[in-house]
Amino acid sequence: AGVWGSDSPPLAFVALPRTSFPAGAVAFCEDSLLMATASTGCLLGSLTEEGIAVWHYGGPRADAVILPFESGRPWQSLAGALMRCDDLAVQAAVPRAGAERCLVLVGWDGERLPLAVIPLSNVTDLRNGIPSGAAVRPRADAPLPTAVGQGAWTVAALHLQPLSGMLRALLRRRGAGAGAAAAEEELHS
């Protein structure tokens, strides 16, 4: 269960309307398979100068709630997922106020993979579901291979699998062009 194998349904690609999933947006879903029917169970997000804009899949970006960065280096890329707060290893450091779902965010700031958790008391009403004063406050850093920390590699893309909490980072050698070989690292939460 949870592993793509012979008993899994065939892989299918589904075109998403640009108005529902604009360029530069990142999906934050409860289940990776929900993107095929993402009208429920998914939020969208994008990096802004102020922080991270979060809005409902299919809704206008103008309705986004901005989660400001509290401190640290600006993020260059972003991944995230909606997860059960009880399933998170970092839950003790996050004031939940009775929230069942948490928005787990991970970014690449050029040196580290900071991890932040935002409790959501109401996923369908973000303006009231995100706690007042909520900000992107990294609680931990995801581990990186030594070569990345020494500056030989950079993170080209991130994906956070919502059911397992597995973080995948696609790495690229610094200074290498678009055709450069890349390596995938799986970083377990």
Buried (B, 14 or more C-beta within 10 A) or exposed (E): EEEEEEEEEEEEEEEBEEEBBBEEBBBBBBEBEBBEEBEEBBBBBBBEEEBBBBBBBBEEEEEBBBBEBEEBEEBEBBBBBBBBBEBBEBBEEBEBEEBEBBBBBBBBBEBBBBBBBBBBBEBEEBEEBBBEEBBBBBBBEBBBBEEBEEEEBBBBBBBBBBBBBBBBBBBBBEEEEEEEEEBEBEBEB
